[in-house]
């Protein structure tokens, strides 16, 4: 099951170049390119924001605000092969502002993970339920490292910079999360 997480969502260099091309078009005022960028990246950005703010309505607001900021700042983006990291940084900063303003956290509702996972093609209902149960066993930091690497396709080094953690810490949290997910699946007989 973890194979679909890493292989189906991993961003290749070509995909990154395509995202950079879209950002370049957006910088020139191309709203169609903004829609195309949204279609390709909204799931990863929403999932990451949700893992930070843990409230569906806040994550949706952050998603929309992220794309407004991307549109407004696209001309300042410098192509370095890291468009997802740039957009995730915007989402992270917006999430932090939201948490700071609200000074609240709450548990992530199960139906939100279900909704997010059900939007992923190739994931059966059984796999969704198993992954949902396994994700509940992860700490917030572990869940965030999984979301950034497996869902958003960021490299661990990019995740470390985004989360402002040492690379070794991110690698350790990711490895621990994967181990927990594997144990949960083995306990289920997979």
C-alpha positions, 0 to 999 in steps of 0.5 A: 500500500505504501508503494502508491503513496511514494510512486504515484505522487513523486514529482519528477524533474519534468513535472517541476519544470511544468509547474515552473512554466505555469508559474512563469505564465501566471507571472504574465497574468495568465489566469488559465495557468493559475487554474492548471497549477491549482488542479495539479497542486491543490490536494498536496497544499490542502493536505499539508495545511490541514496537517498544520491547522487541523480544521477543514475550514481553516485549511480550505481558507489557507488553500485559497489564500495560498493561490491568491498569494501565488498569483500576486507573487508569481513574478518574484518566483525564481526558477530553481526546480522547487516550485512545490517547496515555494508554494508550501512555504506560503501555505506554511506561513499562512497556517502559522499566522492562522494558528497564531491569530486563533491560538487554537488546535483541535483534532483532525476529524476523521471525515476530513482524512476520508475525504482527502484520501477518497480524492486519490485515484487508485486507493481502494476503500479498504486501503483508505480505511487502513491508512486512515487508522494508521495515520491516527497513530502518528504524531503531528510532526510525523504526519506532516513529514509523510504529507510533505514527502509522500503527498506533496513530493518534496525531498526530505531536505526541502521538508526540513527547510519548510518545517524548520527542522534539522534534516536528521530530525525529519529523516528520523520522523519520516522513518518512524512514521513509515515504521508505524504505518507498516506495523499497522498494516501488518497487524491488519494482515497485509 
